[in-house]
Each structure stands twice: as C-alpha cells, then as structure tokens.
Amino acid sequence: MKEHPILFKTEMVQAILDDRKTQTRRVITPRNSIIGEGGNWDKFCWDGLAIYKDTCHHGHTVEYKAPLPFADGIKLHVPYNYEEDCAIYRIYPKWDIGDKLWVKETWCNTSCISKHIIYKASTPSADVFKWRPSIFLSRSDSRILLEITDIKPQRLQDITEEDAETEGVEAVYTEIEGITWFRPAYQRLWDSINKKNGYGWDKNDWVWVISFKVVSK
C-alpha cells in the first residue's frame, strides 16, 4: 500500500465532505501510468484500444490497456499475437487498489505565531482570507484521506449518468425535458479544469476512472 497526493478543486472537496463524490477521472498520461518495457508513448495507436484484466503484483485483479504500436508511421491492425507482440506495451495506472490518496486543497495559515490551517471548502467567509493554491499543501496539513477501491481505463465520454452523479457535480435541469441530468454538468466541470490544458471533453481522451472511499476527513 502506498500514499499518493491528489488535487481537487474546492467544489469537489465540498462534494467529498458531503459524501457526494466517490469517483474521479484523470487523463491517462506517462506521469500517472506505468508502461511496459520497450513502450514508446508517442508511437502508440490509441484508437480502438484493447482493455484486458490481469492480476497485478499486489494480487488484485486490475484492468490495463494494451495499445497497438505504429510501424513506419502506419498503424498495426488486429489480429495480432497479443502475448508475443503487445505484452510489453501494457499500461497500468501508477495507483493500486488499496492505495491511499491524501487530498491537496486550497488552504490558508491564519496565524503568524503558530500554525493554524483552515480550508476554503469549509470556510463560509472565503473571500476574507488570502488563500494558497492546493499544490502547496503539505502531507502533514492534509485533512482528507481516501482509499482506492477500484481503477479502470475508459473513454471520457463513456461515463454514465450514474457515474457522473458519483463525480459530485450538481445536476443540470432541462426545462424542455423537465429532467435533471448529471452528465452535462460533469462535462462542464471537466472542461473548466482540463480544456485549457488540451484535454477538452470533445477530445474524448482515455482516462483512469478511480473509485474511492473516505478514510478520514
């Protein structure tokens, strides 16, 4: 079991505190993934990516990805001998089931004499203080600890209405249909966080879907 830091926006921290958020999605990148021997991230074919299940070294059954490599700029097509040709290209998440995630959130030290940490997500008069970015919160000052219960790869737009609700967003009400929907709300949240970094909803990137439970808050 390992511990990893994880950043959340203030609204998502509030959702965790309110027991409304039990999932998070992160774009699959070399920074949050483990790639098999000989794999070249920039030369993979990500379209039609295969997903497999296997037992990891911790004994858990996990899902991983096995992308096809490019050959001379041309995509290799199935059928192919998976065990011989693509085993080395398996991509696993850097997290594992049972690992702990300590939450980095927007915070402030209100005392010049002794440390007194407060958190924006739990402070009604939020505009009164000079808040510090979540990335600068230390492990010792983190109050929320999560435990990973499941991880799987998925296309972003494959998120279901039910899973969108577990992402902790407020449902959007549609006047024409007279129905509230969580998925459009999650799409807005996703773009507000990721679009500026080139990972907008319309790209439909592959993401790690991380399910968790709260250990302490």
Stockholm file with secondary structure:
# STOCKHOLM 1.0

chainA/1-217         MKEHPILFKTEMVQAILDDRKTQTRRVITPRNSIIGEGGNWDKFCWDGLAIYKDTCHHGHTVEYKAPLPFADGIKLHVPYNYEEDCAIYRIYPKWDIGDKLWVKETWCNTSCISKHIIYKASTPSADVFKWRPSIFLSRSDSRILLEITDIKPQRLQDITEEDAETEGVEAVYTEIEGITWFRPAYQRLWDSINKKNGYGWDKNDWVWVISFKVVSK
#=GR chainA/1-217 SS CCEEEEECCHHHHHHHHTTCBCEEEEECCGGGEEECTTCCGGGEEEEEEEEEEEECTTSCEEEEEEEEEEETTEECCSCCCIIIIIGGGCEEESCCTTCEEEEECCEEECCSSSCCEEEGGGCSSGGGSCCBCGGGCCGGGCCCEEEEEEEEEEEGGGCCHHHHHHBTCCCEEETTTTEEESHHHHHHHHHHHHGGGTCCGGGCCEEEEEEEEEEEC
#=GC SS_cons         CCEEEEECCHHHHHHHHTTCBCEEEEECCGGGEEECTTCCGGGEEEEEEEEEEEECTTSCEEEEEEEEEEETTEECCSCCCIIIIIGGGCEEESCCTTCEEEEECCEEECCSSSCCEEEGGGCSSGGGSCCBCGGGCCGGGCCCEEEEEEEEEEEGGGCCHHHHHHBTCCCEEETTTTEEESHHHHHHHHHHHHGGGTCCGGGCCEEEEEEEEEEEC
//
